[in-house]
């Protein structure tokens, strides 16, 4: 969803393909029935982290959903992994982090979402 929003056929949201091309991968090899971006392909790309795995984008309206799945690649074995990133919740304040925006989450070095090595675009302290 994040890639489509940044490089949509319908509008220009400011994504600079020249600068970002090396951060785009189709990790799970999926395609859409029609082209959704300006790329000239129907591949559904993800923005990947420094470990080569997709960065999860969770919009505030979707924080409570628990059925999202991401495929990642285990860095040691090369095995495909399935995990479900969940929006981070701030117990102290009783609300989600970045509660008016979105959360960007990397599965971190172990390529599995939902544990302590996840990397976020917001402070969790």
C-alpha positions in Angstrom: 0.0 0.0 0.0 2.8 2.4 0.8 4.5 1.9 -2.6 1.2 2.3 -4.5 0.5 5.5 -2.5 3.9 6.9 -3.4 4.0 5.9 -7.0 0.3 5.7 -8.0 -0.9 6.0 -11.5 -3.6 8.3 -10.2 -1.5 11.0 -8.4 2.0 12.0 -7.6 2.7 11.7 -3.8 6.3 12.7 -4.2 8.1 9.4 -4.3 11.4 9.8 -6.2 11.9 6.5 -8.0 15.5 7.3 -9.0 16.5 7.6 -5.3 14.4 4.8 -4.0 14.7 2.1 -6.7 17.3 0.1 -4.8 14.9 0.0 -1.8 12.1 -1.6 -3.8 11.7 -5.4 -3.9 8.9 -7.8 -4.7 9.8 -10.1 -1.8 6.7 -12.4 -2.1 6.6 -12.2 -5.9 3.0 -11.1 -6.1 1.3 -9.2 -9.0 -1.9 -7.3 -9.5 -4.4 -7.7 -12.3 -3.5 -4.3 -13.6 -0.7 -1.8 -13.2 -1.2 0.3 -10.0 2.0 2.3 -10.2 4.0 4.2 -12.8 6.6 1.4 -12.9 5.5 -0.3 -16.1 5.0 -3.6 -14.3 2.2 -5.2 -12.4 4.5 -6.4 -9.6 3.5 -5.4 -6.1 6.7 -4.0 -4.7 7.6 -3.3 -1.1 10.0 -0.9 0.4 12.6 -3.0 2.1 14.8 -2.5 5.2 18.6 -2.8 5.2 18.1 -6.6 5.7 16.2 -6.9 2.4 12.8 -7.5 4.0 9.6 -5.5 3.6 8.8 -2.6 5.9 5.3 -3.0 7.3 3.1 0.1 6.8 0.1 0.2 9.2 -2.3 3.1 8.9 -3.9 4.4 12.1 -7.3 3.1 10.9 -5.8 -0.4 10.8 -4.0 -0.5 14.1 -6.4 -3.0 15.7 -6.4 -5.4 12.7 -4.5 -8.6 13.4 -4.9 -10.5 10.0 -2.0 -8.9 8.1 0.8 -11.1 6.9 4.2 -10.3 5.5 6.7 -12.7 3.9 10.3 -12.2 4.9 13.5 -14.1 4.2 15.5 -15.6 7.1 19.0 -14.0 6.8 20.8 -17.2 7.9 18.9 -20.0 6.2 17.3 -18.1 3.3 14.0 -19.7 4.3 10.8 -17.9 3.6 9.0 -16.8 6.8 5.4 -15.6 7.4 4.8 -13.2 10.3 2.1 -10.8 11.3 3.2 -7.3 12.3 1.0 -5.6 14.8 0.8 -1.9 15.7 2.7 -1.0 18.8 0.6 0.0 21.7 1.7 2.4 24.5 0.5 0.8 27.7 1.5 3.7 29.8 -0.6 6.2 27.8 -3.3 3.8 26.8 -3.1 4.4 23.1 -1.1 3.3 20.0 2.2 5.0 19.2 1.8 7.5 16.4 -2.0 7.3 17.1 -2.9 10.0 14.6 -0.7 8.9 11.8 0.8 5.5 10.8 3.5 3.1 11.9 6.5 1.9 9.8 8.0 -1.3 11.3 11.0 -3.4 10.2 11.2 -7.0 11.3 14.8 -6.3 12.3 17.8 -8.6 12.0 15.9 -11.8 12.7 13.3 -11.2 9.9 10.4 -11.9 12.2 7.8 -9.3 13.2 6.5 -9.1 16.7 9.6 -9.3 18.9 12.1 -7.0 20.6 14.4 -6.5 17.7 11.7 -4.9 15.5 12.8 -1.4 14.4 10.2 1.4 14.2 10.1 4.9 12.8 8.9 6.2 16.1 10.2 6.1 19.7 8.8 3.3 21.9 10.3 4.4 25.2 
